[in-house]
Amino acid sequence: MSQNARPMKDPATGTWWFIVDLPAAPNGRRRQAKRRGFRTKVDAQAALDELRVTTRQGTFIAHDRQNLADFLDNDWLPVVKRRLAESTWESYERNVRHHVVPYIGGLRMQALDGGHLNRLYTQLLASGRVHGTQSPGLKPRTVRYVHTILHSALDDAVKWRRVSTNAANQATAPSAKSAKAPEMKVWSGDELGNFLRLNDGDRYYFPWLFLATTGCRRGEALGLRWRDVDLTDGIAAIRQQVIPLTKPSGRGREGRIVSRTKSGGSRVIELDQRTITTLRTWKARQASEKLLLGSGYDDHDLIFARPDGLPFHPFFF
């Protein structure tokens, strides 16, 4: 294997890449490995060093023999992790693991075509559900999302010269119309008022009222800090959110604070007098809870937190 290869910077994208000669194929044909899309020179050099090791150990998989599972798990997902929000990357990885690899992961990249993907989508619609007790098949919306993930992955495969064409362009995913989200059902003003009256005094009444009067997303309300609220002027700055992410143990999910909003930017909202009064009441009550727990309170300055100070899981609401 060539020892002269070194990472190079692509002036068009600002990312790093390398190309290296590999030992000749059994038939004497010249082979090369090319890797693109590294954020830093250090990342590219690490990948190049790893490739040299796997080549010496005989574990390198030539691109013409690489299957879809190996490409997605070892090449594509690690690269896109750097450019996606953590929650988005987790959904990509989860869908690949549950809905792609078990069905077509063993197919060679260069053998993959639109027919394989169409059969995958048909099977997922009929019997693709992994969890839950609903119908055995996935909803068209989910299958269309799987198609979106595969389309993005195969676009990169074309850029990286693993395949010559994107097989997802030859496939027919569920239509946008069939994948449309169901119409949202909302309470009337009277129904919302009755709900709040029935729960007045409960600790969850306070975030529920805040959501009702401000129209914030759940994750934004749960990420709101006291330092972001001015009760005198009646304004609140939305600067972060709480999103569900996999626990460090790898089992289950938990609410975790991320320093951004879903739209990517912060914004200021006005608070009405009822909300201001309610927040003052809750602030005093929360302060007494902190005193009771003492050092056991994990303080993130969150307005709406669990009794121990940790963030709620957004799906709790």
JONOR-V70064 format. One line per field, one symbol per residue. phi: phi as a letter, one per 30 degrees, with the letter a starting at -180 (. if undefined). A space follows every 50 residues. Layout:
# JONOR-V70064
phi: ???
This chain:
# JONOR-V70064
phi: .dccdbdbcdddciccbabbdceddediddbbcbbbiddbdddddddddd dddddddicdcdedcdcddddddccdedddddccdeddddddddddddcb edcbddddedcdbdddddddddddddacdcbjcdddcddedddddedddd ddddedddddidbdbddddcccdeddddcdddddcbddedddddddddce jdddedddddddcciddeddddcdcddcccdddibbcdbbbcbdbddedi cibbdbdbdacddjbdacbccddddddddddddddddddddddhdddcdc iddcbdecjddddeddc
